Every structure is written in structure tokens, then in C-alpha cells.
């Protein structure tokens, strides 16, 4: 089962969801645009199992329709293994670049070795160019 199949199934079954609020968890804010002919997906806020749905949808769509995708990670304030898994799956579909990760995300990428697999650059411009 892929991440794209597992996460919606978990949401429907209630696995990993909280009943404290009927409004649901706050989702990461996601914007998209094209720069230098490359699709850029920018995330702002927390990217964990409870808040990653919008980013997952945007990256999945971009990866299926574009050969190269840049994730502008400069606005990500928190990330866990859910984001790392999404990055790996996106990388399998398209040439994924990660731009401007904050120190905590840089550390996660370094600890897991993803910084050696993904193209991580300081800016969106650098990521789009490589």
C-alpha cells in the first residue's frame, strides 16, 4: 500500500485522529506557482501526520504533472516522519528539490540521510536551476 493509499484510509477509519475538536487539525498552508519553468510548492506551518494533507495533495499532483518539483520549505515550522515519507514518495515520481529548509528540517534530512538523496538548496532559485 502506498502512502497515498494509506493516509486516506487512516483518515476514513479514524486512525491517528483526535476527537478533541470537530473542526479537525490545522492544515499546513500551501501555495503553488511556476518559476523558471519549474513547479514550486511552498508550505507554511506544521507538517506532521495531522496537518500534511494539503501538502500531500499539492506535491502528488505536481509530481504527476511536472518532471521537476521544488518544495519551498522555508515556511515549515515543524516536521516529522510524515513529511520525510512524503518527500521520499514524491522523489520517486519526480525530480524533487527542497529549498530553504529551516535548521530543524535540515537536521532531520541530515540524520536520516535524505540530504544525500534529495537536492537541498538554500533558495528556490538555486533549487529550480539544478
N, C-alpha and C positions, 0 to 999 in steps of 0.2 A: 504494500500500500504506500502510495506516495504521500508527501507532506500535504499536497493539495487535496488529497482524498481524506487523509487522517484528520486534519484540523476541522473541516466542516462536519465530519462525522462526530467528532468530540463535542463540537458546539451543539449539535442537534441532540445528542444523548445527555448533555449537561455535564460531561466530564470536565473538570477544571474550571467550572463556572461558579460564581459566588451568588448566593441568594440574598445578599445584604441589600442590594439595590436593584430595582426592576428596570432602571434605565440602562444598565449594562456598564462595562468598564469604559473609561475614556479612551478613545482610539487615537493613535498617532495621527497627526495632521500630515497629509501627503499632497504635494503639488508636483506637477509634471510639466515639462517643456522640452523643446528641442534646441540644442546648442551645437554648432559646428556639425550638423547632420547626425548628431547622436541624441538618443532619448535620455533625458535626465529625470530621475525620480528623486525628489527631496522629501525627507522625513523629518518631522519635528515632534519631539516629545518622547514618551516611553515606548520602547519596542520589546515587549515581552509577550508571553502566551495570551494574556488577556487583552492586549492592545494592538496586535500586529495585523489584524485582518485587512485594513485598508492598504497597508504597505504590501502585504502579500498579494493582494489583488492587482495593485499597480505594477509591481515587479514581474508578476507572472504574465500579465498582458503585454508589458513591454518586451519581455524576453521572447515571447512567442511571435512578436511582430517586428522586432528590430534585431539586427545582428550584434549590435553593441549597446550596452545599457550602462549608465553611470548612476550610482546611488550617491546622492549628496547627503552624507551622514553628519554634516556639521551641526545639525539641529537635534540630533538624537541625544537625549538626556539620560537615558538608561537603556541597557540592552542585556539580554540573557541568551541562553542557548537557542531560543526560538528564532531570534534574529540570525544567529550563526547558521542554523539549519536552513533558513530561507536563503541566505547568501550562497550556500553550497548548492542548493537546488537550482537557484537562478543561474549560477555559474555553469551548471551542466547544460543549460538550454541556450545561453547567450554569452558573449564575451562581457563579463561583468567587471566594472571598475568601481572602486569605493573611493570617494573624495572627501577629504577633510574630517576624518573621524576624530572625535574628542579623545583625550588621553585614556579614559576608561575603556572605550571601544578599541583603541589601538592596543591596549594591554590584552584584551580578550582575543584579538586577532593574533597577537604575538604568542600568547600562551598556548593557543590551540594550533598554531602553525598555519593558520589561514592567511597570514600576511605573506607567506611564501607561495601561496596558490593564487590568491587574488592580486590584481593590480591595485595597490593602495597608493593614492597620491594626495598631495596637500590641498589641491584646488580642483574644482570642476573642470577648469580649462586644461590643466595637466592631464586629468583622467580622460577627458574627451579626446585629447591628442594622441594618447598612447594606444 
